[in-house]
């Protein structure tokens, strides 16, 4: 049993599929995954590269879809714009999780949220919850 979701409490992201694409694995990435799972999400990834993220997106879209995604703008030295483009095509909402902060190059996806730094895993989960509830 997950202490963050005691019996009788509804997990906000229950059953929602969320892609996580992060170029550099870190402790905060593990915390983000834990927070998403604690909110009931099915986490796909983490994908460290554009190619890996694209494979996960295509597989998910062919098998029930995606509810939302968390994208780092830089995936091992490559811009995540192709992943953002692919997510935007079928209307999958996403948030950019990056240290670059506001004003960074979002590859033409200016409507995608970019949390202000510093942000923690909980703030990203709140952003994903808002996206997935639309």
C-alpha positions in Angstrom: 0.0 0.0 0.0 1.2 3.5 -0.8 1.1 5.8 2.2 0.4 8.8 -0.1 -2.9 7.1 -1.3 -4.5 5.7 1.8 -7.7 3.6 1.5 -10.6 5.8 0.5 -8.5 8.4 -1.2 -8.7 8.6 -5.0 -5.4 8.8 -6.8 -5.7 11.8 -9.1 -3.8 10.1 -11.9 -5.2 6.7 -11.5 -4.6 4.7 -14.6 -3.3 7.7 -16.6 -0.2 6.9 -18.7 2.5 9.4 -18.4 5.7 9.5 -20.4 8.9 10.8 -18.6 11.8 11.8 -20.9 14.8 13.1 -19.0 18.3 13.4 -20.5 20.2 12.9 -17.3 19.1 10.3 -14.7 19.2 11.8 -11.2 17.7 11.4 -7.8 15.1 14.0 -8.6 14.0 11.9 -11.6 13.5 8.9 -9.3 11.5 11.1 -7.0 9.4 12.3 -9.9 8.6 8.8 -10.9 7.7 7.9 -7.3 5.4 10.9 -7.0 3.7 10.1 -10.3 3.2 6.5 -9.3 2.0 7.6 -5.9 -0.7 9.7 -7.7 -1.7 6.6 -9.5 0.0 7.1 -12.9 1.5 4.4 -15.0 4.9 5.8 -15.8 6.4 5.1 -19.2 10.2 5.6 -19.3 12.3 7.3 -18.3 13.5 7.8 -21.8 17.0 9.4 -21.9 17.2 10.0 -25.7 15.0 11.3 -28.4 15.0 7.9 -30.1 14.0 6.1 -26.9 11.2 8.6 -26.2 9.9 8.3 -29.8 9.8 4.5 -29.5 7.8 4.8 -26.2 5.4 7.4 -27.7 4.7 5.3 -30.8 4.2 2.1 -28.7 1.9 3.9 -26.3 -0.1 5.6 -29.1 -0.6 2.2 -30.7 -1.7 0.6 -27.4 -4.2 2.9 -25.7 -2.5 6.3 -25.9 -0.9 8.7 -23.4 -2.5 11.0 -20.9 0.5 13.4 -20.6 4.2 13.7 -20.7 7.1 15.3 -18.8 9.9 16.3 -21.2 13.4 17.6 -20.6 14.3 20.0 -23.4 17.7 18.5 -23.8 17.8 14.7 -24.2 21.5 13.7 -24.3 22.5 16.7 -26.4 19.5 16.6 -28.7 16.5 19.0 -28.6 13.3 17.2 -27.5 11.3 19.1 -30.2 10.6 16.0 -32.3 9.1 14.3 -29.3 7.1 17.4 -28.5 5.9 17.6 -32.1 4.9 13.9 -32.0 3.0 14.4 -28.8 1.2 17.5 -30.0 0.0 15.8 -33.2 -2.6 13.6 -31.4 -3.1 16.2 -28.7 -1.1 14.7 -25.8 -0.4 17.5 -23.3 3.1 17.8 -21.9 5.2 19.9 -19.6 8.8 20.8 -20.1 10.9 20.0 -17.0 14.2 21.8 -17.6 16.8 23.8 -15.8 16.7 26.3 -18.6 13.5 27.9 -17.1 11.1 30.3 -18.8 12.1 31.8 -22.1 13.9 28.7 -23.2 13.5 27.3 -26.7 10.5 25.0 -26.6 10.7 24.1 -30.3 7.6 26.0 -31.2 5.5 24.7 -28.3 5.2 28.0 -26.4 1.9 26.9 -24.9 3.5 24.0 -23.0 4.1 24.8 -19.4 7.7 25.4 -18.2 7.9 25.5 -14.4 10.0 28.2 -12.9 13.1 27.0 -11.2 13.5 25.8 -8.6 10.8 23.2 -8.9 10.5 19.8 -7.3 8.9 16.5 -8.3 5.7 17.5 -6.5 5.3 20.6 -8.6 5.7 18.6 -11.8 3.1 16.1 -10.6 0.7 19.0 -10.0 1.4 20.2 -13.5 0.8 16.7 -14.9 -2.4 16.4 -12.9 -3.7 19.7 -14.4 -2.7 18.5 -18.0 -4.2 15.0 -17.6 -7.5 16.3 -16.2 -8.3 18.3 -19.3 
